[in-house]
């Protein structure tokens, strides 16, 4: 009886993993950074006019700066519409923006 419960628990765990959306490595989310452009410009010591309106960021960075769960962004990305609006910035986002500064 104990082994049957263990087998059923393992099967349930596998089923829940199989139904979870898979977050592909390298999946990028379009992050609107217009709300935090001034902060990013200050962090990077550049004029705000050099900051792009949006950047492509990995799901984990986008989830962090947008305050959206990574699995929600992953589901959006899977349907081809992964995007969010940044509510804050961090070092990872600053680095991404720095690589895409307008000249």
Order of alpha helices (4+ residues) and beta strands (2+ residues): alpha-beta-alpha-beta-alpha-alpha-beta-alpha
